[in-house]
Amino acid sequence: MSFSDFLLMRNELLLVAAAVIILIADMSFSDENKRGLYNISLLTMIIITVLGFLPAPSGKLFGGMYITGDIYILMKNILNIATVIVLLQSRGWLEKPGQQKRMGEFILLLVSVLIGMSYMISSGHFIMFYLGMELATIPLAALAAYELNKSKSAEAGIKLILLAAFSSGILLFGTSLIYAAAGTLYFEGVMAILDSTAFTTLGLILFFAGLGFKISLVPFHLWTADVYEGAPTNVTSFLSVASKGAAVFILVIILNTVFKSLNDVWDPMVYALIIITITIGNLFALRQRNIKRFLAFSSIAQAGFIMLGVINDGGLGMATVIYFVLVYVFSNLAAFGVAAAIENETGKESIDDYNGFYRTNPRLSLVMMLAMFSLAGIPPFAGFFGKFFLFTAAAEKGYYILTLIAVLNTIISLYYYLLVIKAMFIDKNGAPIGYFKSDTAMQVSLVICILGIIVTGFTSGVFDYMVNLSQQFFLTLQ
Amino acid sequence: MNALTIIFYIMAVLMVVFSIMAVTSRKLLRAAIYLLFVLIGVAVFYLAVDYMFLAAVQVVVYMGGILVLIIFSILLTSHLGERLQVVKPTTMLFAAVLSLVSAGVVISVINGFTFITSTFEGDKLTVAHIGQQLLSYDQFGYVLPFEVISILLLAAMIAAIAIAKYKHQGKS
């Protein structure tokens, strides 16, 4: 191994460097004015995101403990983009008086979560996977508990850390069973040895339960609504997009590599989980009046839809999952961005408060409308293509009834997404939220999201590129 | 049946008993002490299969470090005489049934599995060997997790500071 091999870890090394830069820069700004620190961090993150698109070598490091390739880089790029957007959206909130003092910690924790996700996706060994997962969870719990003056925020933090610890325990027990069966923890080694027995099935189920918690699939979803509601809105949006996306990515990789031989076991499992996740997520979303709880249940239902791509164990399945996560990043962050802008300005979180919002703030209402259309899957926007490809992926494997159930659920979801639009555009309100101007960073982030929703929907090259990479990934496996 | 087997069964029974006591005790400090006995039991198991270094680590890290930390945090956050709330009988019944059923499933599955016998002898594992493996970058080397853990610890410390700093600000 030579030093040039470290270039394979480009994304992670750059992120670690960014963390060090932020840590040092934090010291040179006064507690009252940290605008400079914010700018430096944002610039570093943008540079890293742009560098991520440069062609990168693929290969393995540390004897197979770290794996990288074009598809891994693509996944990390999506997470980097999500982080940059979240960072843009948090500026107004971070620069509030009294909040500035802790800005450095907030950004640093965000970056360390991203490092964890990167290592998790690139892991080729169960220990690396577990470490990455913990690194992507523990700082998040602190971020959820960031607004300690609100008891709900503290509650969100403690719920997240306790339930994450519990699910990690289950996941580790599953991993230990797999280790006992295979005698190795390297993905490659396990893949070669593992066969379908009751013992390995139990290991797979326990492992899946641990990851299901991160993706918030029903029945592992009970933490989601409370944590999403209590955590600061920007943290919630990060949690719903990046945290979920990273877990889905590694789930797809692991199911298709390590647990390939247990395909007959996890297929019906995913099948059942999809049905209950979509249905329960949708039914509970119908009843929510708080925008953050509403988006929490909507994100549970969306997680169910993502699993439609997971059930297809081929290049198309993986490509649709990646594409949908990318679309979901833009749509969900646009919705959360508007919610965060309103909350920052007025402190209001209820959907009823949005009544008549279009009269006073037409542009923000328009962004929210586009985001909701994309989440619901209305044709010209990217969300439609995302869902359409997911249905194609499931139907390709012959799961017609499952696809039908998913399509029916889309119609239910359309109803509650339109409720938000109805509140904004149609419902009358004597005292609507007054006109306000959100800060530049927020505006930029919303423009990026809207562009993303439209561009990823209209350019077919994006999806073709993903299908290409996924097929290459499956070719290298054989 | 040799002496080792007898010791194993005695320790196993003791560990199960103390584990149950740790989760049912209504006094936090007592629960922590019961946990201590469970951790000692694990160390004894390591010794029984000749993993000397691992047993020492178990004693130093878990008993010397983590348990002391748990006791510290108990003493800092609650009063000594404080008793935990009584769990509702229905909840207790539900939890008991659930854990018994899952224990049954796990035990029956593990019983039906034939493990591969390891050819590795524990007493051949020296501390030097562990140290080299921990910092090796070839296959079966663990230098990458070793480094990533340091990032994890740094992040955890910063997370703790971010929470602790807030209190300070509230007072001033």
HADDOCK unambig.tbl for C-alpha pairs under 7 A between the chains (distance, minus, plus):
assign (segid A and resid 62 and name CA) (segid B and resid 137 and name CA) 4.96 0.50 0.50
assign (segid A and resid 62 and name CA) (segid B and resid 138 and name CA) 5.36 0.50 0.50
assign (segid A and resid 62 and name CA) (segid B and resid 139 and name CA) 6.10 0.50 0.50
assign (segid A and resid 63 and name CA) (segid B and resid 138 and name CA) 5.07 0.50 0.50
assign (segid A and resid 63 and name CA) (segid B and resid 139 and name CA) 3.83 0.50 0.50
assign (segid A and resid 63 and name CA) (segid B and resid 140 and name CA) 6.97 0.50 0.50
assign (segid A and resid 64 and name CA) (segid B and resid 139 and name CA) 6.86 0.50 0.50
assign (segid A and resid 102 and name CA) (segid B and resid 162 and name CA) 6.67 0.50 0.50
assign (segid A and resid 105 and name CA) (segid B and resid 158 and name CA) 6.56 0.50 0.50
assign (segid A and resid 105 and name CA) (segid B and resid 162 and name CA) 5.93 0.50 0.50
assign (segid A and resid 109 and name CA) (segid B and resid 155 and name CA) 6.42 0.50 0.50
assign (segid A and resid 109 and name CA) (segid B and resid 159 and name CA) 6.88 0.50 0.50
assign (segid A and resid 112 and name CA) (segid B and resid 155 and name CA) 6.38 0.50 0.50
assign (segid A and resid 128 and name CA) (segid B and resid 145 and name CA) 5.89 0.50 0.50
assign (segid A and resid 131 and name CA) (segid B and resid 149 and name CA) 7.00 0.50 0.50
assign (segid A and resid 135 and name CA) (segid B and resid 152 and name CA) 5.36 0.50 0.50
assign (segid A and resid 138 and name CA) (segid B and resid 156 and name CA) 6.61 0.50 0.50
assign (segid A and resid 139 and name CA) (segid B and resid 155 and name CA) 6.29 0.50 0.50
assign (segid A and resid 139 and name CA) (segid B and resid 156 and name CA) 6.20 0.50 0.50
assign (segid A and resid 139 and name CA) (segid B and resid 159 and name CA) 5.70 0.50 0.50
assign (segid A and resid 142 and name CA) (segid B and resid 159 and name CA) 5.38 0.50 0.50
assign (segid A and resid 142 and name CA) (segid B and resid 163 and name CA) 6.85 0.50 0.50
assign (segid A and resid 146 and name CA) (segid B and resid 163 and name CA) 6.75 0.50 0.50
assign (segid A and resid 198 and name CA) (segid B and resid 109 and name CA) 6.34 0.50 0.50
assign (segid A and resid 199 and name CA) (segid B and resid 109 and name CA) 5.75 0.50 0.50
assign (segid A and resid 199 and name CA) (segid B and resid 110 and name CA) 6.46 0.50 0.50
assign (segid A and resid 199 and name CA) (segid B and resid 113 and name CA) 6.46 0.50 0.50
